[in-house]
Amino acid sequence: MGEDSLFILPIFELGYLQLTSTVMTTWVVMAVTAALAWLCTRRLQIKPGRVQTLIEALVSVIEQAIRNIAPQHSQQIMPFIATLWLFIVIANLVGLIPGMHSPTRDLSATAALAFLVFLSVHWYGIRIQGLKNYLRHYLQPSPILLPFHIISELTRTVALAVRLFGNMMSLEMVALLILMVAGFLVPVPILMLHIVEALVQAYIFGMLALIYVASGLQSQQLHQQKQGDDHA
Amino acid sequence: MELNWSTFILEIFNFLVLVWILKRFLYQPVLDVIARRRAMIENQLAEAEQHHAEANALKEQYEHRLADWEQEREQASDDLQQELEQVRVEQLSVQQTERDQEEEKMRVARSRQEQQAVREIEQQALQQGAVFASRLLTEAAGPELENRLFGLLLNELNNLPAEQISRLSVKWGEPPEQIQVSSAYPLTDEQRQQLERALSKVTGLSVPVLYDQDTRLLAGLSINIGDWALQLNVRDELQDFTEFVHVER
């Protein structure tokens, strides 16, 4: 625990491309996740076993949560939102393994996830509603609010990235400081708090992403529905 | 805490790859198996619903069949009651007919018994009358009656038609050797001569006439000429009277 723990230093550099521990850990997480997914789903049966029941319960809970927020487009946005939840949970909990650091303590990783959320809002909105209809909602209820819409889009994306990054980095930093001050095994309660915080932050990030995407999908629909009611 | 663009870009790429991997190996297979299970459950529910509907249809059919059977049973029961009633009426009619016939037979038998009783009473009355008349004539019989009967006999013999006299001669066949004359009272000589003349006239025979007295005749005469007998006496008249009554019955 030294300077490497507080700062993300490149492990390998190839020109402009730098491979940091964040990327390496992310690959490990991806490999483990993919392997588990393949192992758990290679022999799915109509009559499920214990592992299959657990996997089906996990997927069903996620799918139901997405369906509650965006019932009409849950099938389209589920892979992105579910992957956000699973990846962030695993990435957050990786920090509990000695010698490994959470990828989400790196602002570059959380910014990348937030940027993907920003893009996915527009991607799903344009894909489902069309470019013209989607862009129109920025002018609603008045074109004067367009700058505020743009500021809102940017700030909430930044907030997503910074919130996750700040929480996870602060947890590791607190644990490191307590370890340095109090000694071995004293940060264990903080590590227990790390588990809770990892789950909460993953839930918050994924739920906010879901709400942003769903709001991008449904704002125009609500406007069209309102116009239809006015005409009626 | 600075932003590493290489990490930023690689994390974006990594996450997109992870999305594809999980969609390919986790979400889609799990959702497919859930959908298959749901479809299977829906099919089973549909089959169960179909079986339920079929069971209801069979139940309804069974109830209809039970109702039909009940109706047929009631119809058969009614038919049986009607048939029993018809048989009962026929049996009653037959019994009534037999009873009428029996009553008719009894009535006829009773009528016959009554007729028989009447005949017996009448016969008894006739017998009693004959006995009474016989007693009366027996008490009243005497020479005077015999004389009047003798006179009546002579008158009959003297007035017989010739045709009848010829038939009488045929009846006795071979000429008799004698003529037997019985009387309840002795005949006088004059009466014997008158009788012999009359007999000779009627029979054309000249055979001896034997006289005897038979008090059983009560009064009157009994003349035997061979196989032919001429009766004019109270006893034979009463006997003829009784036989006549029997013949008339």
Interface residues (C-beta under 8 A of the other chain):
Chain A: F7 I8 P10 Y16 L17 Q18 L19 T20 T22 V23 T26 W27 M30 T33 A34 A37 W38 C40 T41 L44 Q45 I46 P48 Q52 I55 E56 V59 S60 E63 M78 P79 F80 A82 T83 L86 F87 P103 D106 L107 S108 A109 A111 A112 L113 F115 L116 M169
Chain B: M1 E2 L3 N4 W5 S6 T7 F8 I9 L10 E11 I12 N14 F15 L16 V17 L18 V19 I21 L22 K23 F25 L26 Y27 P29 V30 L31 D32 V33 I34 R36 R37 M40
